[in-house]
Amino acid sequence: MIMRPLYEECILPNLAYIGGGAEVNYWLELKSTFEFYGITFPVLILRNSALVVDEASKKKLQHLSLDAKNLFTDTNKLIDFFVKQQSSNELNLDAEVQKFEKAFTQIALKAQNIDPTLLGSVEAEKTKFFNSLKGLESKLSKAEKKKFEQQTSQIVKVKDKLFPNGSLQERSDNFMPFYLKQGGCFIEMLHQKFDPLAFKFSIFE
């Protein structure tokens, strides 16, 4: 029901509403509606969220020289970051690009002196050249990634395990497996580490 929050606050007003990120955003969309009907809009409090990293995943991350917080990065970007971190080769052509930029500037000046109408041709050639350079840079990166296929495969597996279906763990994994494995210690750990008003995402390892 789209107007559920409005209905709830109408029949049973609250000082505050505690919810997840998506819920809080949903309530914020209805703020003007609350004002229109003259119903008090409650204080919104973002509930605690956490990522629980199991021991096996923790060891794999340590072996890969990565932190659990790195997993919040897009998978492809994370792999690029890992390869650049581990590779002894320079995978970008930034230094070369700067040199070619200076060369094309000089070419443009010569063209300007000879025939200003040639500037369009110079710019077109420059664009084609740098597009080719980007393609070459991409090929260098792909070739280097092949050397780390085993490690990048592990990164994908760890991320898929801790972020099921590409979403937060809490949206897929049930509380019970953690409780059955750790018992009351799991509840105690949550009690000790969670701060209801911290407004932050926690990582438990």
N, C-alpha and C positions, 0 to 999 in steps of 0.2 A: 504494500500500500504506500503510494507516494507521500501522502500526508500523514503517515503514521506518527512521526515525531510531534507534529502539531496536535494530533488527537491525544497522544500520551500526556503532553504537558497541559492540555486543557482539562483533562479529568483528574490528573495526579501531578501537580506541579513539582518540579525538582529545582534545587539550588544549582546542581551541577550534573553533567552527563559525562560519563567515562566511556570512551570507545577507542577503537583502532583507527589507524590513519584514514582508511576508506570511509568509515562511519562518521568521523569528525568532518571530513570534506563534504559528505552528504548533508549533514546538519547545517553546515555553513551556507550551502546553497539555498536553504529555506529561511535564512535569517530575515530577509525582507518580507517573507510571507508572515512570519511571526509578528513583525512590526505592523503589517497591514491589518491583522486581526486583533492587535492589542494584547497579544499573549506574551508573557515574560519569556525571553530567550535565556536558557540556562547557561552557566559557565561550562565551556567544553574543556575536558581534560583528556589528553592523549594517554591511553593506557600503556603499561609496560609491554615491551616486545623484546624477544631475545632469540638468538641463534645458539642452539646447543651443539657443540662440536664433539663428536665421539672420539675415543682414543685413537682408533685406526686412522680416521681422517686427520687428526691432529699430527700424527707421525708422518703421514704423507706430505702434509703441508710443510712440516719442518724439513723434510728431505728435499723438498722443492724450493726451500728458502722463501716461502710465502707465508703471510699471515692470514688468519681467517677473514680479516677486514678486506683483504684483496679480493675476496670472492664476491663482493658486492659490485665489482666492476663487470661490465659486459664481457662475456666469455672470449670473444675474438680480441678485444682490447687487452684482456688479461694475458692471453697467450702471447700477444705482441710484446707486452711488458716483460713477461718471463724470458722470452727469446733474447730480447735486447739486454736483459740483465745477465744472462748466462753466456751470450756470445762474445767471443774475443774480436769479432769483426765489426767494422763500422757499417751499419745497414742503411743509413740514410746518405743522401747526396747533398746535404745542406751546403757544405763547403764548396762543392763543385757548382751548385746552383748560383751561389753568390758571385763566383768568378764569371760564369756565363752571363749573369745579369749585367755585370760591368762591360763585358764584351759587346752585348747587344746595345747597351747605351752608347758605346763608341760608334757602333755601326749606324745607329739612328742619327747621330750627329753628322757623320759623313754623308748619309743619305739626305739630310736636311740641307747641307751645303751644296750638294750636287743638284738635287731635284726634290723639293718638299713633298711632291705627290708620291714619292717612293716610301714615305713613312708608313703608309698603310700596308705595303708589302712586307716591310721589315717587321711590323707588329704581328702580321699573320704568320710569318716564318718563326718568329719568337714563340708564339702560342703553340704551334705544331711541335717545335723543338722541345719545349718544356713538358708538353703532354707525353712525348716519347720518353723523356727523362723520368717522368713519374711511373710510366709503365716499366721501365728498366729497374727502378727502385723497388717496385712491387715484386718483380721477378727475383731480385736479390733476397728480399725478405722471405719469399716462398721457399727458395733454395735452402736458406739457413734453417727454416722451420723444420724441414725434413730431417735435419740432424737431431732434432729434439722431439721426434714423433712419440716416443715412449713416454716422456715426461708430460708433453701436452695432452696425451691421452689420459694420463692420471689426473691432470687438472680438470678435464671435462668430467671424469667420473666422480671426483670429489664434489665438484660444483653441482652436478646432477643429484647427488645424494643429499647434500645440505640445502639445496634449493630445488625441491621436486617440481617438475613441470615448469621450471623457470620462475617459480614464485617463492614467497617466503615459506620457511619451514612450518611455521605455525598454521598456515593455510592448508597443509596437507597431512603432516605427521600428527598422530594422536598423542595425547598425554600419557596414555597407559603404558606403551613400551618403555618409556623412560622410568616410570614408576615401578614397573615390574622388575626392571633391571637393578635399580638403585634403592627401591623401597622408600622409607620415610626420609632417608638422607637427601633424596631429590627435592622433597617438599621443603626441608630445612635449608637446603642450598638456595632455593628460590626466595625463601623468606629472608635470608641473610643478604642476598645480593640485590634484590629488587628494591628500588626506591620509588614509591608511587608518584612522587612529584619531580622525578629527575628529568622526565621528558626526553629520554634518550634510548637508543637501541643498544641492548647489551649483548655481549658475546660470552658465553659460558664454555670454558674449555676444561 
